């Protein structure tokens, strides 16, 4: 799962990146609003953690431009402003949630998880498709009551397919979700190898990875 952190305080930005990466996320981090928009144009993110006060473009300006572009990425706004009018302004601009500084990191992590759950088809922190269940918190995958032992990349690929099912996911999206540096798998057969291994491990689970020629992959019931 890839997140974007836009925070101009380098110390807080570093704390957020280290904490989120330790929780299993891939994190891109920028220090101003203009850079945040550049990254949003280039990548697809599950959640954006966005500071209100930033140079070049404020967090409010960034979220307004995100929504004007019909980009539905979930946005968690960080700010020292705690007046009700400020919270209303942030939410009205298009933010999905609001967290006042200083905050506890575990609360931020919980809010990020809650924003991930908003797309249809998820059930709390556990994704379910047929007999398959994937716990995003514990990173456990079960087929019925039996555990599936997946590598980190296989887990992230299955997570993405389950989040998007029954829609098709292209190779670029898979690379961004499952690898920190998405250029590595795109220049090799790494995605094909992981898909072949994942297909084998899903045998008999009631779900299968289907190749959609020229488009990508999707998760389907068998």
N, C-alpha and C positions, 0 to 999 in steps of 0.2 A: 504494500500500500504506500503510495507516494504522497507526501505532504509538502506544502510550501509554507515556510515561516518568513514573514516580512516584519522585521523589528530593527530599529536603528540603534538600539543600545547593544553594543557588541558583547557585553558580558551576559546579558539576559538572552541574547540570541544564541550564544554558545551553550548556555544551560538548557535551553529548549531543544536545540539540535541533539545534544548528547542524551538528554532524557528520552526524547522521542525515538531516536535510533536504538537506544537500549530496550525500548518497548516493541521493537520489531518493524518500525517504519523506515522507509527511505525518505530522507528529508533534503530538500533544496532550501537554501537560506539566502535572503537578500537584505540590504540595509536601507532601501528607500522604495517609494511607491512606483516610480518609473520602472525600476528593475523588476518589481513584482508583476507588472503588466507584461513585460517582455517574457518572463517565464511562463505566465499564464497563456500567452500566445503559442508557446512552444511545447508545453506539456499539459497533460491531463492530470488533475489532482483530485484526491478524495476529499481533502479539507484544506483550506487556507487559514492559517493563523496570522491575523493581520493587526498590526499596531495602528492606533488612531493617529498619533503624532509621528509623522515621518517626513524627511526632506523630499523635495521635488514634487511629490504628490502625497497628500494625506491618505490615511486609510479610508476615510469617507469617500474621497474622490476615486480611489481605486475600486471600492465596492460598487459605486455608482456606474463606473465604466464597465465593470464585469456584468452587471445586470442589464445595462443598455445594449450589450453585445449578446444578450440572451444566453449568457453562460450561467448555468445553474449550480456551479461548484459551491459546496457548503463553506460558509465563512464564519470563523470565530473571531470577533473583534476584541482586542486587548486595549485597555485604556486606564488612565488614572482618573478619568472623569466619572464621578459616581452620582451625579445629580440625575433625577428622573428624566429631565428634558434631554440630557445628553444620551441616555440609554435609548430614549425614543428616537432621537435623531439617527443614531447608529442603526437601529433596527429598521427604521423607515427607509434608510438609504439602501437596504438590501442585505444587511448582515443577518445571519441565522441565529447567532447567539452572541453573548456579551459577557466578558469577564473583566472585573475591576482589579487593577494592580494595587498592592501586592497580592498575589494569589498563591495557593498551594498547588504544586505541580500535579499531584494526584487528581485534584479537581479539574485541572485543564485536561488531563488525560481522559478522564471520565466524559468530559464534554466533547472531546474529539471523537470518542467512541460513539456517543449518542448521535453526533452529526453523521457518522458513517451509517448508522442504522436507518436514516430517513428514506433512502430509496426503497421502493416497493420490493417485496420478496425476501426481506431479511426478518429475522425473528430474534430480537435482542442481540446479544453478542454471538449468537449461534445461527449460522446460515444452514438452511435445510433444503435439500433437493431430493425428493424421493426418500430412499433409505440412507442417503448420505447426510451427515451433519458435520459442520466445521465450526469449531469454537475459535473466534478471533482473539479471545483473551488468553486461553491456555494453549492455543495453536495445536489442538488435538483434532483429528479427523476420525470419525467412526462410520462404518458401514453396518447399520443396525447397531449391534452391541460390540462389534469387533473393530479394534483399532486398525487404521491404515498408517503405515510408516512411510512418511514422505520426506524428501529432502526439503531444504528451505525454498529452493526455486520451485519445486513441484507444488509445495503448499501454496505459495503465492499465486501460481498459475491457476490452481484449482479454486482458490479464493476469488480471483477475478472472474473466472467462468461462472461460478455460482452466483456472484453478485449480479452479473449481466444476463444470466440465463432467462429466457431462451435466445437472447440476442447474440449476434456474431461478434467476436472480438478479434481485431486484426493483430498482426505480428508486432506492429509498432506499440500498440497498447500493452501487449504481453511483455515486451522488452522493458517498457517504462515501469511496469508494475513489479516485475520479478527480478530486475537487476538494477543495482545502483547506477551503473554506467550502461545506459540502454544501447550504446553503439556496439558493445562487445557481442551480444547474441545476434544482432542484425547482420554482422559481417561473417557469421559462421553458421554451422548447423546446430547450434546449441538449443534453439527452440524446438527443432524437430526431434532431437535426442530426448529432451525432457518430455515432450508430448508422447513419444513412443513409450517411455517408461511409465508415464501417468496412465496411459490407456491400459497397459498391462495390469497396473495396480487396481484399476477401477473394474476389472473384469468380475462379473458376478455381483456387483453392488447395486444394479438397477439404473446406473448412469454411465454414460459413455461420452468421450470427446469425439465430436464429429468434425471432419474437415470440410469446410465450405470452399470449394476450389476458387481461387482468385480473390477470396475475401478474408478468410481466417478460420476461426474455430468457434464452436459453440458446445455447450453441455446439453445433452438430450437424454430423456428417459429411454430405457431399453425394455 
